[in-house]
Amino acid sequence: MRYHFKYTKEGSMYWAKCVELDSCFTQGKTLDDLKENMREALNLYLDEPSNSKAEFAPPMKIVKGRNIVAVSVDPKIAFAHNLRHFRTSRGLTQKEAAQRLGFKNLFSYQRLEFSKTANPELMTLAKIKELFPEFDLDEVVGQ
């Protein structure tokens, strides 16, 4: 999962703003600092609490222009974000999703929508793919 930043240089500083997420921006003293800060800012921006109702615009596949950088989202954050997106787009509660995936308790499912604990087993991934066929694992782990 990659979002795009457009950066500019003003004086001795670099500034960047995420193209898809209006309020996500950062700065850096060097271009290398800026690239590191873009990744950190993006991950912090997308890493919402699991009980949040915030929905973020999906990344665009291609963004053309000068000074555009594609920034990868941490896979755990991308996984939790995408799982919550597909669940809410189907109008399912966490409890309903947990039941449809065959979880014995709600907490086991909730751990998947929280980036700090999102670490699904292979069988869980297979069940998620069955419930949400459009869930793209390549997008989650792609660099």
N, C-alpha and C positions, 0 to 999 in steps of 0.2 A: 504494500500500500504506500503510494508516494504522492505527496502533495508538492506544490510548486511555489517557490519564492522568487520574487523579482527583487534584485538588489541594486543599489546605487551607491556611489561614493560621494560623500560631501566632506570636503576638507581632508582630514586625516582619518575619518571614520567611514565604515561601511554600514548601511542600513538595509534591512530586508523586510518585506511584507509578504505574507502568504496570499497567493492569488485567489485560492478558493475560500479561505477563512478570513473574513474582514478584520477581525480584532487580533490576529496573530502576527506579531512582528518582533523584530529583534535588531541588535546592532553588534558590531565587533570592530576591533582595532585593525585587524588584518583580515584578508579573505578567508584564511584558514580558521581564525577565531569565529568569523561570521558563520561559516558552514557548520561548525560545532554548535554554535548558539542557535542556529535555525532548527537543527534536530532537537535540541533540548526544549526550545520554545514550542515546537510542534507537539512533542510528546506531552508536555505539561498541559497544553491547551486541550488536547484530545482525551487526556486521562481524567475523565469525569468520574465522580463517585457513582457506584452502581445504582443508587436510588435516584440519580438525576434524571430529569426529563429532557435534558438538552439533546438536540439532534444537530449534527454537523453535516454540512454539504459534503458529498462524496468527492474524492479527488477526480480531476479531469484526466483523461488518458494521455492527452498530449497538449502541451502549452507551448506555443511558439513565440519567439521574441528575443530581444537582446537581454542579457543578464538574467536569464531564467535558470534556476537550479531545482532539480527534482530531489526531494528530501524523503527518505524512507522513515516510516513510522516503526517504532519498536514492535516486534511481532506480538508480544503479549498485549500491548495496547490495541493494536490493529485487530487481534482476535476478539477481545472483549467488546470493542466498539462495533465490529461487524455483527457479532452474535446478537448484541442488544438491538442493533438496527433491524436485522431480519425478524427478530421476535416481535418488536413493536410494530413493524410494517404489516405483520400478519394479525395484529390486534391481540396477541397473546400476553397473558401475565407471565411472570416468572414461574409461578406455580403450575400453570397450564403447560408451559414449555418443559418444565421438569417432568411432569407426568407423561407427556408425549415422548420424551426421550428415555423414559423408563428409570428415572432416578428415584431412589427410595425416599429421599428427603429434599426439601427445597434448598437447604444450605449447599448441597453438592452442586446444584445448578448455579446458584448465586456466585459461587467461587469462580465460575467460568466467565461471568460478566464483570469481574473485578480484576483489573490487570495485574495486580500484585500476586494473585493466586491462580490466574488463568494458565493452566498447564494440563490440557486434556490428554487423556490416553487415546491410543489409536482407535479403540472400539467406540469411544465417545465421539471422536471425529467422524467416524462412519455413521453414527446415529444422527449427528448434526447435519451431515451432508444429505442424509435421507429425508430429514424433516425440512431442511432448507436447501434444496438442490442448487440454487444459485450462489450459495456460500462458496466463495473462491479461495481455497487454501493457498494457491499460488500468490494471490494478491496479499494475503496476510504475511507470508514468509518471504515474499520476493524482495530482493535487494536490487 
